[in-house]
Amino acid sequence: MILSASNLLDLIILLGAVQGIIFGCFLWVRPLKNKKASFYLGLFLLSFAANSIYFTLETLGFRNGLNAVSLSPLYCSLWILTSLYFFIQYLVEPNYKRNRWDFLFFIPPIFQTLVQLVGFGWYFLDQEGLSYNHNLLYSVYDLIDLFLLLMAITVLVKILSKLRKYEKKLLDNFAEIEDFSLSWIYRLLLFLVALLFLFAIPNLYEQISGHSLASIYYPMWISFSVLIYWMGYSAYFRNPSNQQLELAEPIQKSADSKLSENTTAYHESLKKLMTETQPFLDQDLSLKKLALHLDISSGYLSQIINQYEGKNFFDYINGHRVEAVKRKMADPDAQHLNLLGMAYESGFKSKSTFNLAFKKSTGKTPTAFKKSITKK
């Protein structure tokens, strides 16, 4: 039997849903080191999968009007947003403790699930009564759609804020952040924004015209399927919560936080250390490790670097590494090394960080800078 184009698309969506179910259950049965992040990621994938199945059943004609399928708890779109929010919250802060305001994120999805369960039970107990009150049920569904829009905006804004704070913590504590990178989450968010637009256009048309355009939703649900594969892969193989983050101790706003003679002395000691001992050659150097050399707290050292150098730890250490690479470029005894070899010997751990730091420090790529030296 030859599948039609729509049947083939339905099959792709269902395969994506199956993938989501497998990954979601796997994360619950065999969680990653960060168990709470694993739990919410599993819930996110399962919610995506359930909604993909729900959509596919509509296109196949199994949930026309009010019936057991259309009223089933498979329609759980608000759980996607709640689980995504808490997955990222525990990803960037594994020891986070929920406060009372966090429970507000659970109210809309719980409300949606209760509506589905009530409608599902109502269908089996009193189909005639349900049919008579169908306008009331559809009004509730319109309210859920409003919840979906408001939650999507709120969740995206809060997630972006958390990721910015997380990124700042990384740059203040590490000279190499590739192992802890959450750049894939930024790409995920861009993907989600695109999906929201794909959802909003046909939904707006349906609200205005009253006509259903189920087939137009295919691009969105195909994207959902791709997203499920992507999320499962990224979370399992690139989850930074499996790495140990040693962050600076918070500094109290007291005498320690003010410029003083001691602070100036520590800054001079830092400069001397960087020149003579060159701790930046350690590829795994962190703020905490450097603070041990000076016998001060990492939070205090961070403040010294910020105030006296006008840089975060990432830029400060990699700036010294760039200078070391530049010296090697001009050193005849180091010409047997290629650029990456020079970078590794100067303390860099990855090519991407080396290129980024070098371009930021000199305004040129390493290759272009070396050519300019050779011409002289």
C-alpha positions as CSV (number, residue, x, y, z in Angstrom):
1,M,0.0,0.0,0.0
2,I,1.3,3.4,-1.0
3,L,1.1,6.1,1.8
4,S,-0.4,9.5,0.9
5,A,1.7,12.6,1.7
6,S,-0.4,13.4,4.8
7,N,-0.2,9.8,6.0
8,L,3.6,9.9,5.6
9,L,3.7,13.1,7.6
10,D,1.6,11.5,10.3
11,L,4.0,8.6,10.4
12,I,6.9,11.0,10.9
13,I,5.2,12.8,13.7
14,L,4.3,9.5,15.4
15,L,7.9,8.2,15.1
16,G,9.0,11.5,16.8
17,A,6.5,10.9,19.6
18,V,7.7,7.3,20.1
19,Q,11.3,8.7,20.3
20,G,10.1,11.2,22.9
21,I,8.4,8.6,25.0
22,I,11.5,6.4,24.9
23,F,13.8,9.2,25.9
24,G,11.3,10.5,28.5
25,C,10.9,7.1,30.2
26,F,14.6,6.4,30.0
27,L,15.4,9.7,31.9
28,W,13.0,8.7,34.6
29,V,14.3,5.1,34.9
30,R,18.0,5.9,34.4
31,P,18.3,9.6,35.4
32,L,21.4,11.7,34.9
33,K,23.4,12.9,37.8
34,N,21.1,15.9,38.2
35,K,17.9,13.9,39.0
36,K,15.5,16.8,39.2
37,A,16.6,18.2,35.8
38,S,16.2,14.6,34.4
39,F,12.7,14.3,35.8
40,Y,11.5,17.6,34.2
41,L,13.2,16.9,30.9
42,G,11.5,13.5,30.9
43,L,8.2,15.2,31.6
44,F,8.9,17.8,28.8
45,L,9.6,15.0,26.3
46,L,6.5,13.0,27.3
47,S,4.3,16.1,27.1
48,F,5.6,16.8,23.6
49,A,5.0,13.2,22.6
50,A,1.4,13.2,24.0
51,N,0.5,16.3,22.2
52,S,2.0,15.0,18.9
53,I,-0.1,11.9,19.2
54,Y,-3.2,14.0,20.0
55,F,-2.7,16.1,16.9
56,T,-2.1,13.0,14.7
57,L,-5.3,11.4,15.9
58,E,-7.2,14.5,14.7
59,T,-5.7,14.4,11.2
60,L,-6.5,10.7,11.0
61,G,-10.1,11.5,11.9
62,F,-10.2,9.9,15.4
63,R,-11.1,13.0,17.4
64,N,-13.7,14.9,15.3
65,G,-16.0,16.8,17.6
66,L,-16.4,15.9,21.3
67,N,-15.4,12.3,21.8
68,A,-13.3,10.1,24.1
69,V,-10.1,10.9,22.1
70,S,-10.6,14.7,21.9
71,L,-11.4,14.8,25.6
72,S,-8.5,12.6,26.6
73,P,-5.6,13.8,28.8
74,L,-3.3,13.5,25.8
75,Y,-4.0,17.2,25.3
76,C,-1.5,18.6,27.9
77,S,0.3,21.5,26.1
78,L,0.7,23.6,29.3
79,W,2.8,20.8,30.9
80,I,5.3,21.4,28.1
81,L,6.0,24.9,29.3
82,T,6.1,24.1,33.0
83,S,8.4,21.2,32.6
84,L,10.7,23.1,30.3
85,Y,11.0,26.0,32.8
86,F,11.9,23.7,35.7
87,F,14.2,21.6,33.6
88,I,16.3,24.7,32.8
89,Q,16.0,26.0,36.4
90,Y,17.5,22.8,37.8
91,L,20.0,22.5,34.9
92,V,21.6,25.9,35.7
93,E,21.1,25.5,39.5
94,P,21.0,21.8,40.6
95,N,20.4,22.7,44.3
96,Y,17.6,25.1,43.6
97,K,14.8,25.0,46.2
98,R,11.3,25.9,44.9
99,N,9.5,28.8,46.6
100,R,5.8,29.4,46.8
101,W,5.7,31.5,43.7
102,D,7.0,28.6,41.6
103,F,3.8,26.7,42.3
104,L,2.0,29.2,40.2
105,F,3.6,27.5,37.2
106,F,1.7,24.3,38.0
107,I,-1.8,25.9,38.2
108,P,-2.5,26.2,34.4
109,P,-1.4,22.7,33.5
110,I,-3.2,21.1,36.4
111,F,-6.3,23.1,35.4
112,Q,-5.9,21.9,31.8
113,T,-5.6,18.3,32.9
114,L,-8.6,18.5,35.2
115,V,-10.7,20.0,32.4
116,Q,-9.7,17.1,30.2
117,L,-10.5,14.5,32.9
118,V,-13.8,16.1,33.7
119,G,-14.8,16.2,30.0
120,F,-13.5,12.6,29.5
121,G,-15.6,11.3,32.4
122,W,-18.6,13.5,31.3
123,Y,-18.5,11.9,27.9
124,F,-19.0,8.4,29.2
125,L,-21.5,9.4,31.9
126,D,-23.8,11.8,30.0
127,Q,-23.1,12.3,26.3
128,E,-26.3,14.1,25.8
129,G,-25.6,16.6,28.6
130,L,-22.1,17.1,27.3
131,S,-23.4,17.8,23.8
132,Y,-25.9,20.3,25.2
133,N,-23.1,22.2,27.1
134,H,-20.5,22.0,24.4
135,N,-20.3,25.8,24.1
136,L,-19.2,26.0,27.7
137,L,-16.5,23.4,27.2
138,Y,-15.2,25.2,24.0
139,S,-15.1,28.5,26.0
140,V,-12.9,26.7,28.6
141,Y,-10.6,25.6,25.7
142,D,-10.3,29.2,24.6
143,L,-9.2,30.1,28.1
144,I,-6.6,27.3,28.0
145,D,-5.3,28.7,24.7
146,L,-5.0,32.1,26.4
147,F,-3.1,30.5,29.3
148,L,-0.8,28.9,26.7
149,L,0.1,32.2,25.1
150,L,0.7,34.0,28.4
151,M,2.7,31.1,29.8
152,A,4.8,30.9,26.7
153,I,5.8,34.6,27.0
154,T,6.4,34.3,30.7
155,V,8.4,31.1,30.5
156,L,10.6,32.3,27.6
157,V,11.4,35.6,29.4
158,K,12.3,33.9,32.7
159,I,14.4,31.3,30.9
160,L,16.4,33.9,29.0
161,S,17.0,35.7,32.3
162,K,18.2,32.6,34.0
163,L,20.5,31.7,31.1
164,R,22.0,35.2,31.1
165,K,22.8,34.9,34.8
166,Y,24.2,31.4,34.3
167,E,26.4,32.7,31.5
168,K,27.7,35.5,33.6
169,K,28.6,33.0,36.4
170,L,30.6,30.9,34.0
171,L,32.5,33.9,32.6
172,D,33.3,35.0,36.2
173,N,34.6,31.6,37.3
174,F,36.1,29.8,34.3
175,A,38.6,30.5,31.5
176,E,37.1,27.6,29.5
177,I,33.3,27.3,29.4
178,E,32.8,24.8,26.5
179,D,32.1,21.9,28.9
180,F,29.4,23.9,30.6
181,S,27.9,25.5,27.5
182,L,24.2,25.9,27.1
183,S,24.3,27.3,23.6
184,W,22.1,24.4,22.5
185,I,19.4,25.8,24.7
186,Y,19.6,29.2,23.0
187,R,19.0,27.3,19.7
188,L,16.1,25.5,21.3
189,L,14.5,28.7,22.3
190,L,14.8,30.1,18.8
191,F,13.2,26.9,17.6
192,L,10.4,27.3,20.1
193,V,9.8,30.9,19.1
194,A,9.5,29.8,15.5
195,L,7.0,27.1,16.5
196,L,4.9,29.7,18.4
197,F,4.7,31.8,15.2
198,L,3.7,28.7,13.2
199,F,1.0,28.0,15.8
200,A,-0.2,31.6,16.1
201,I,-0.9,32.1,12.3
202,P,-3.4,29.3,11.7
203,N,-4.9,29.6,15.2
204,L,-5.6,33.3,14.5
205,Y,-7.2,32.5,11.2
206,E,-9.4,29.8,12.8
207,Q,-10.5,32.2,15.5
208,I,-11.5,34.8,12.9
209,S,-13.0,32.6,10.2
210,G,-14.3,29.6,12.2
211,H,-12.7,27.2,9.8
212,S,-10.4,24.4,10.9
213,L,-7.0,24.3,9.2
214,A,-5.5,21.1,10.7
215,S,-3.3,20.4,7.8
216,I,-1.5,23.7,8.1
217,Y,-0.3,22.6,11.6
218,Y,1.9,20.0,9.9
219,P,5.0,22.2,9.8
220,M,4.7,22.8,13.5
221,W,4.3,19.2,14.5
222,I,7.0,18.0,12.2
223,S,9.2,20.6,13.9
224,F,8.0,19.1,17.3
225,S,9.3,15.7,16.1
226,V,12.7,17.1,15.2
227,L,12.8,18.9,18.5
228,I,12.1,15.7,20.4
229,Y,15.1,14.0,18.8
230,W,17.3,17.0,19.4
231,M,16.3,17.5,23.0
232,G,16.9,13.9,23.9
233,Y,20.3,13.8,22.3
234,S,21.5,17.2,23.7
235,A,20.3,16.5,27.2
236,Y,21.9,13.0,27.4
237,F,25.2,13.6,25.7
238,R,25.8,17.3,26.4
239,N,24.3,17.8,29.9
240,P,26.5,20.3,31.8
241,S,24.9,19.3,35.1
242,N,27.1,16.2,35.0
243,Q,30.1,18.4,35.4
244,Q,31.2,19.8,38.8
245,L,30.9,23.6,38.9
246,E,33.0,25.3,41.5
247,L,31.6,28.8,41.7
248,A,33.0,31.8,43.6
249,E,31.8,32.3,47.2
250,P,29.4,35.3,47.4
251,I,31.0,38.5,48.8
252,Q,29.0,40.3,51.5
253,K,28.6,44.0,50.9
254,S,30.9,45.0,53.8
255,A,34.5,46.1,54.3
256,D,35.7,43.4,52.0
257,S,33.8,44.8,49.1
258,K,35.5,48.3,49.3
259,L,38.7,49.3,47.7
260,S,41.5,49.4,50.3
261,E,45.2,49.1,50.8
262,N,44.9,45.4,51.1
263,T,43.0,45.1,47.9
264,T,45.7,47.0,46.1
265,A,48.4,44.8,47.6
266,Y,46.5,41.7,46.5
267,H,46.2,43.1,43.0
268,E,49.9,43.7,42.8
269,S,50.5,40.1,44.1
270,L,48.1,38.8,41.3
271,K,50.1,40.7,38.6
272,K,53.3,39.3,39.9
273,L,51.9,35.8,40.0
274,M,50.7,36.0,36.5
275,T,54.1,37.2,35.3
276,E,56.4,34.9,37.2
277,T,54.4,31.7,37.9
278,Q,52.1,31.9,34.9
279,P,49.2,29.9,36.4
280,F,47.2,30.6,33.2
281,L,49.2,27.8,31.5
282,D,47.1,25.4,33.5
283,Q,44.3,24.4,31.0
284,D,41.9,23.7,33.9
285,L,42.6,26.9,35.8
286,S,39.5,28.3,37.6
287,L,38.8,31.3,39.7
288,K,38.9,29.0,42.8
289,K,42.3,27.6,41.9
290,L,43.8,31.0,41.3
291,A,42.4,32.3,44.6
292,L,44.3,29.5,46.4
293,H,47.6,30.8,45.0
294,L,46.9,34.2,46.7
295,D,45.3,32.7,49.8
296,I,42.1,34.8,49.5
297,S,38.5,33.8,48.7
298,S,37.4,33.3,45.1
299,G,34.7,35.9,45.5
300,Y,37.2,38.5,46.7
301,L,39.5,37.7,43.8
302,S,36.7,38.1,41.3
303,Q,36.0,41.5,42.7
304,I,39.7,42.5,42.4
305,I,39.8,41.4,38.7
306,N,36.5,43.2,38.0
307,Q,37.5,46.4,39.7
308,Y,41.2,46.7,38.8
309,E,41.3,45.0,35.4
310,G,37.8,45.8,34.2
311,K,37.3,42.3,33.0
312,N,35.7,39.0,34.0
313,F,37.8,36.0,34.8
314,F,37.3,34.5,31.4
315,D,38.7,37.5,29.5
316,Y,41.4,38.2,32.1
317,I,43.0,34.7,31.9
318,N,42.5,34.2,28.2
319,G,44.0,37.7,27.6
320,H,47.2,36.5,29.2
321,R,47.1,33.3,27.1
322,V,46.7,35.3,24.0
323,E,49.8,37.3,24.9
324,A,51.7,34.0,25.4
325,V,50.6,32.8,22.0
326,K,51.7,36.1,20.4
327,R,55.2,35.7,22.0
328,K,55.4,32.2,20.6
329,M,54.4,33.5,17.1
330,A,57.5,35.8,17.2
331,D,59.8,33.2,18.8
332,P,61.9,31.3,16.2
333,D,62.3,28.4,18.5
334,A,58.5,27.9,18.5
335,Q,58.0,27.8,14.8
336,H,57.8,24.0,14.7
337,L,54.4,24.4,16.4
338,N,51.2,25.1,14.5
339,L,48.8,27.7,15.8
340,L,46.7,25.2,17.8
341,G,49.9,23.7,19.3
342,M,50.9,27.2,20.4
343,A,47.4,27.7,21.9
344,Y,47.5,24.5,23.9
345,E,51.0,25.2,25.2
346,S,49.8,28.7,26.3
347,G,46.9,27.2,28.4
348,F,44.0,27.1,25.9
349,K,41.9,23.9,26.1
350,S,39.8,24.3,23.0
351,K,40.1,25.7,19.5
352,S,36.9,27.7,19.7
353,T,37.9,29.5,22.9
354,F,41.3,30.3,21.4
355,N,39.8,31.8,18.3
356,L,37.2,33.8,20.2
357,A,39.7,35.2,22.8
358,F,42.3,36.0,20.2
359,K,39.9,37.9,17.9
360,K,38.5,39.8,20.9
361,S,42.0,40.7,22.1
362,T,43.7,41.6,18.8
363,G,40.8,42.3,16.4
364,K,42.3,39.7,14.1
365,T,42.1,35.9,13.6
366,P,45.2,34.0,14.8
367,T,46.1,33.2,11.1
368,A,45.8,36.8,10.0
369,F,47.8,38.1,13.0
370,K,50.6,35.6,12.4
371,K,50.8,36.6,8.7
372,S,51.1,40.3,9.7
373,I,54.0,39.4,11.9
374,T,55.7,37.4,9.1
375,K,55.4,40.3,6.7
376,K,57.3,42.5,9.1
